[in-house]
Amino acid sequence: MTRVAVVTGVARGIGAATAALLTEHGWEVVGIDREKPSAPGDWHVADLTDPSSLLTVLDGLDRIDGLVNNAALQHATPLLETTVEQWDAVQAVNVRAPFVAIRACAERLAAVGGAVVNVASVHALATSANVSPYAASKGALLALTRAAAVELGGLGVRVNAVAPGAVDTPALREGFARQVTGDAERVLAERTPLGRFAEPREIAEAVAFLLDGTKSGFMTGETLTVDGGVMARLSSE
Ligand SMILES: NC(=O)c1ccc[n+]([C@@H]2O[C@H](COP(=O)([O-])OP(=O)(O)OC[C@H]3O[C@@H](n4cnc5c(N)ncnc54)[C@H](O)[C@@H]3O)[C@@H](O)[C@H]2O)c1
């Protein structure tokens, strides 16, 4: 029986790379995004800020072996200038949608011994200025990962997270374009012990590993940091 994976945020970046890699591994991928991806596939347009829009897609699926909560929203705003609306929008996509998706998929995941992978960020562990809603949402996503792992373990459903460092995606490039000084790209690469950004496929490999019960079958509630060594380095160095 072909395994079915639901992946959110598939139109570009890490989500697109994950959909492509899982397809290569023989998974049937059902993709969700607010934009239609250009690559061919089983894509569904839905806005994750609207739970009913997400549930309409999920309710139409018979079998679900894997759920990848990848889509995210980020605002680059100082904490004191962040509006409640901006805060809520980020939490809705980055934490509430994964919760809604996990709750909706749990029974079907349990039926086949499936798994969830939440794509968090190193900003869940340590962060920088002007990303407070994003950092808080990713911290909450790791806590949700652990909470769901504890509650769904008895059903045979594993729940893990990947915490990427800088990954060369449109979102990262858009962030650089907003920088005033223009040297953020160089500084970020220099502060990364491996001296470069990840390719989206390198994060997809970690997601695929955690999704596959034949490879990571005794892992749950875990966060796999894939960051080129960023979190290993003392900031005072
Ligand atoms: N790129 C990085 O450096 C980096 C670093 C750490 C973590 N991450 C995480 O990896 C994941 C993917 O990041 P990326 O860089 O590929 O992002 P991206 O912005 O390039 O792609 C995100 C996708 O999510 C979709 N999306 C956003 N809001 C949506 C909504 N409301 N409804 C439906 N779809 C929506 C977008 O349309 C887009 O296709 C995110 O969770 C991000 O936080 C990225």
The ligand as an ORCA input file, in Angstrom:
! r2SCAN-3c Opt
* xyz 0 1
  N      14.420     29.286      5.391
  C      14.998     29.263      6.591
  O      16.116     29.786      6.766
  C      14.307     28.593      7.742
  C      15.017     28.483      8.947
  C      14.413     27.863     10.044
  C      13.131     27.368      9.919
  N      12.453     27.479      8.750
  C      11.099     26.946      8.708
  O      10.962     26.087      7.610
  C       9.616     26.124      7.121
  C       9.617     26.450      5.647
  O      10.352     27.645      5.463
  P      10.719     28.211      4.019
  O      11.936     29.035      4.185
  O      10.674     27.125      3.010
  O       9.480     29.223      3.828
  P       8.857     29.876      2.513
  O       8.284     31.192      2.947
  O       9.860     29.879      1.406
  O       7.679     28.864      2.188
  C       6.606     28.772      3.083
  C       5.388     28.262      2.333
  O       4.282     28.275      3.263
  C       3.166     28.836      2.597
  N       2.275     29.493      3.551
  C       2.581     30.528      4.361
  N       1.490     30.939      5.019
  C       0.468     30.131      4.618
  C      -0.915     30.075      4.930
  N      -1.507     30.951      5.753
  N      -1.678     29.116      4.346
  C      -1.114     28.247      3.475
  N       0.180     28.263      3.121
  C       0.963     29.204      3.693
  C       3.739     29.853      1.610
  O       2.843     30.143      0.550
  C       5.012     29.157      1.142
  O       4.792     28.354     -0.005
  C       8.907     27.163      7.984
  O       8.250     26.525      9.048
  C      10.046     28.019      8.515
  O       9.707     28.653      9.717
  C      13.014     28.090      7.656
*
